[in-house]
Amino acid sequence: MSSPAGDMMIRTDRLVLRRVRPEEDFAAIYAVLSDPEAMAYWETPPHASEEETRNWLAAMAQTTDEEGDDFIFEYQGRAIGKAGFYRYPTLGYIIAPEFWGRGLVQEALVPIITRALTVGGVARIATEVDPRNTASIRILEKLGFTETHRAEKTAQIAGVWCDSIYFALTAEGWAARTA
Protein backbone atom coordinates (compact mmCIF):
# COMPACT_ATOMS: atom_id res chain seq x y z
CA MET A 1 0.00 0.00 0.00
CA SER A 2 1.26 3.44 -0.84
CA SER A 3 1.96 6.01 1.78
CA PRO A 4 0.46 9.49 1.75
CA ALA A 5 2.08 12.03 -0.53
CA GLY A 6 5.31 13.51 0.82
CA ASP A 7 6.35 17.05 1.68
CA MET A 8 6.07 18.36 -1.86
CA MET A 9 6.22 22.16 -2.14
CA ILE A 10 5.74 24.34 -5.22
CA ARG A 11 6.38 28.09 -5.33
CA THR A 12 4.77 30.44 -7.83
CA ASP A 13 5.17 34.21 -8.05
CA ARG A 14 2.73 34.80 -5.19
CA LEU A 15 1.88 31.41 -3.72
CA VAL A 16 3.29 28.45 -1.87
CA LEU A 17 1.55 25.18 -2.72
CA ARG A 18 2.21 22.48 -0.16
CA ARG A 19 0.82 19.34 1.37
CA VAL A 20 -1.86 19.68 4.01
CA ARG A 21 -0.85 19.96 7.65
CA PRO A 22 -4.16 19.07 9.32
CA GLU A 23 -3.59 20.69 12.71
CA GLU A 24 -1.78 23.75 11.39
CA ASP A 25 -4.28 24.30 8.56
CA PHE A 26 -7.43 23.58 10.54
CA ALA A 27 -8.49 27.13 11.50
CA ALA A 28 -7.89 28.63 8.05
CA ILE A 29 -9.52 25.80 6.12
CA TYR A 30 -12.45 25.53 8.54
CA ALA A 31 -13.04 29.26 7.95
CA VAL A 32 -13.28 28.58 4.19
CA LEU A 33 -15.29 25.34 4.34
CA SER A 34 -17.81 26.70 6.84
CA ASP A 35 -18.34 29.95 4.89
CA PRO A 36 -21.63 29.90 2.91
CA GLU A 37 -20.21 32.32 0.33
CA ALA A 38 -17.10 30.18 -0.28
CA MET A 39 -19.18 27.00 -0.44
CA ALA A 40 -21.98 28.43 -2.60
CA TYR A 41 -20.93 26.33 -5.61
CA TRP A 42 -19.23 23.41 -3.83
CA GLU A 43 -20.82 19.96 -4.05
CA THR A 44 -21.62 19.86 -0.33
CA PRO A 45 -23.13 22.38 2.07
CA PRO A 46 -20.85 24.47 4.29
CA HIS A 47 -19.24 22.45 7.05
CA ALA A 48 -21.50 22.57 10.08
CA SER A 49 -18.92 21.30 12.58
CA GLU A 50 -15.21 21.42 13.27
CA GLU A 51 -15.19 17.61 13.19
CA GLU A 52 -16.38 17.66 9.57
CA THR A 53 -13.41 19.83 8.57
CA ARG A 54 -10.98 17.76 10.66
CA ASN A 55 -12.18 14.60 8.86
CA TRP A 56 -11.90 16.35 5.48
CA LEU A 57 -8.31 17.44 6.22
CA ALA A 58 -7.40 13.97 7.51
CA ALA A 59 -8.71 12.39 4.29
CA MET A 60 -6.74 14.92 2.25
CA ALA A 61 -3.59 14.05 4.22
CA GLN A 62 -4.07 10.34 3.53
CA THR A 63 -4.24 10.74 -0.26
CA THR A 64 -1.42 8.72 -1.82
CA ASP A 65 0.64 9.73 -4.85
CA GLU A 66 -1.17 7.09 -6.91
CA GLU A 67 -4.61 8.37 -5.87
CA GLY A 68 -4.16 12.11 -6.27
CA ASP A 69 -2.08 15.23 -5.77
CA ASP A 70 -3.73 17.82 -3.53
CA PHE A 71 -2.31 21.06 -2.16
CA ILE A 72 -3.08 23.74 0.37
CA PHE A 73 -2.16 27.08 -1.05
CA GLU A 74 -0.73 29.94 0.95
CA TYR A 75 -0.71 33.61 0.07
CA GLN A 76 1.47 35.94 2.12
CA GLY A 77 2.09 33.15 4.63
CA ARG A 78 -1.59 32.35 5.15
CA ALA A 79 -3.46 29.22 4.04
CA ILE A 80 -6.32 30.51 1.87
CA GLY A 81 -7.58 27.47 -0.01
CA LYS A 82 -6.96 24.11 -1.61
CA ALA A 83 -6.36 23.03 -5.18
CA GLY A 84 -5.54 19.76 -6.82
CA PHE A 85 -6.67 16.18 -7.15
CA TYR A 86 -8.16 14.45 -4.14
CA ARG A 87 -8.61 11.58 -6.60
CA TYR A 88 -7.27 11.55 -10.16
CA PRO A 89 -8.42 12.69 -12.72
CA THR A 90 -10.90 15.07 -11.04
CA LEU A 91 -9.62 18.58 -10.34
CA GLY A 92 -11.04 20.62 -7.47
CA TYR A 93 -10.29 23.94 -5.85
CA ILE A 94 -11.69 26.40 -3.33
CA ILE A 95 -10.43 29.73 -2.04
CA ALA A 96 -11.48 32.15 0.68
CA PRO A 97 -13.86 34.75 -0.84
CA GLU A 98 -11.72 37.70 0.26
CA PHE A 99 -9.12 36.51 -2.28
CA TRP A 100 -11.47 36.06 -5.23
CA GLY A 101 -10.72 37.97 -8.42
CA ARG A 102 -6.94 38.20 -7.94
CA GLY A 103 -5.90 35.39 -10.30
CA LEU A 104 -4.64 33.25 -7.43
CA VAL A 105 -6.60 30.11 -8.34
CA GLN A 106 -5.34 30.20 -11.92
CA GLU A 107 -1.79 30.78 -10.64
CA ALA A 108 -2.12 27.74 -8.34
CA LEU A 109 -3.62 25.51 -11.02
CA VAL A 110 -0.90 25.96 -13.67
CA PRO A 111 1.81 23.98 -11.85
CA ILE A 112 -0.72 21.52 -10.42
CA ILE A 113 -2.06 20.71 -13.90
CA THR A 114 1.45 20.49 -15.34
CA ARG A 115 2.46 18.11 -12.55
CA ALA A 116 -0.62 15.89 -13.02
CA LEU A 117 -0.02 15.57 -16.75
CA THR A 118 3.70 14.83 -16.38
CA VAL A 119 4.57 13.29 -13.00
CA GLY A 120 1.05 12.00 -12.30
CA GLY A 121 0.68 10.44 -15.73
CA VAL A 122 -2.87 11.73 -16.11
CA ALA A 123 -3.93 11.85 -19.78
CA ARG A 124 -7.17 13.78 -19.26
CA ILE A 125 -8.26 16.04 -16.40
CA ALA A 126 -11.96 16.43 -15.60
CA THR A 127 -13.87 18.86 -13.44
CA GLU A 128 -17.44 19.88 -12.73
CA VAL A 129 -18.75 23.41 -12.20
CA ASP A 130 -22.08 24.86 -11.16
CA PRO A 131 -23.24 26.97 -14.16
CA ARG A 132 -23.80 29.94 -11.84
CA ASN A 133 -20.09 29.98 -10.98
CA THR A 134 -19.04 32.15 -13.90
CA ALA A 135 -15.67 33.06 -12.35
CA SER A 136 -14.67 29.40 -12.16
CA ILE A 137 -15.85 28.79 -15.71
CA ARG A 138 -13.66 31.69 -16.91
CA ILE A 139 -10.63 30.25 -15.08
CA LEU A 140 -11.11 26.85 -16.68
CA GLU A 141 -11.57 28.32 -20.15
CA LYS A 142 -8.40 30.44 -19.75
CA LEU A 143 -6.53 27.26 -18.82
CA GLY A 144 -7.73 25.50 -21.98
CA PHE A 145 -10.50 23.32 -20.55
CA THR A 146 -13.39 22.62 -22.90
CA GLU A 147 -16.97 21.89 -22.00
CA THR A 148 -17.87 18.24 -22.54
CA HIS A 149 -21.50 18.21 -21.44
CA ARG A 150 -24.12 19.54 -19.04
CA ALA A 151 -26.50 17.88 -16.63
CA GLU A 152 -29.49 19.12 -14.66
CA LYS A 153 -30.17 18.49 -10.99
CA THR A 154 -26.84 16.80 -10.23
CA ALA A 155 -26.73 17.74 -6.54
CA GLN A 156 -29.21 18.88 -3.95
CA ILE A 157 -27.69 21.31 -1.46
CA ALA A 158 -29.76 22.79 1.35
CA GLY A 159 -32.91 21.70 -0.49
CA VAL A 160 -31.93 23.40 -3.76
CA TRP A 161 -31.15 21.40 -6.89
CA CYS A 162 -27.98 22.46 -8.70
CA ASP A 163 -26.93 21.76 -12.26
CA SER A 164 -23.44 20.95 -13.55
CA ILE A 165 -21.21 21.78 -16.47
CA TYR A 166 -18.46 19.23 -17.07
CA PHE A 167 -15.08 20.28 -18.45
CA ALA A 168 -12.02 18.36 -19.60
CA LEU A 169 -8.42 19.11 -20.50
CA THR A 170 -6.20 16.63 -22.30
CA ALA A 171 -2.43 16.42 -22.12
CA GLU A 172 -2.38 17.37 -25.81
CA GLY A 173 -4.57 20.40 -25.18
CA TRP A 174 -2.34 21.54 -22.33
CA ALA A 175 0.81 21.06 -24.42
CA ALA A 176 -0.71 23.15 -27.23
CA ARG A 177 -1.71 25.88 -24.76
CA THR A 178 1.71 26.06 -23.14
CA ALA A 179 3.77 25.73 -26.36
C-alpha positions, 0 to 999 in steps of 0.5 A: 500500500502506498503512503500518503504524498510527501512534503512536496512544495511548489512556489509560484510568483505569489503562492506556496503550494504544499501538502496539508498539515491538518492541525496547522491548517485547521483554523484557516480551512475551517473558515473557508469550508464553513463559509456559505459564500465560499461554499456556494458552488461546492458539491456539499453544504458548508461544514457545520462542525469542526469535526467535519473539517478535521475529517476532510483534512485527515482524508486529504492528508491520507491521499497517496501519490497514486490516488491524487495530488492535492495542495493547500495554497498559501498567500502571504504566509496564510493558508487561503484554499486548496487546489488539486486532485483528491482523486485523479483525474478530477480537479477541485479547488476552493479559495477564501472569498476575500481573495477572489478575483486576484488570479490566485486560483489560476496561478495555483492551477498551472503547476498543479495541472502540469504536474498531473499531466507529467509526473502523475501520468494523467492523460485527461483532467476532468472537473465539474462546475455549477453553471452559476459559478461564472468566475470558475468557468472563466478560469477553466476556459483560460486554462484550456478546458473545454466543456464536454456536457451539461446535466441538470439536478446533479446535486441537492444542497440545502434543499436546492437542486444544482446543475453541472457543467463538465469540463475536460483538459487533455495532455495534448490540449495543455501542451498546445496551450503552453507551447 
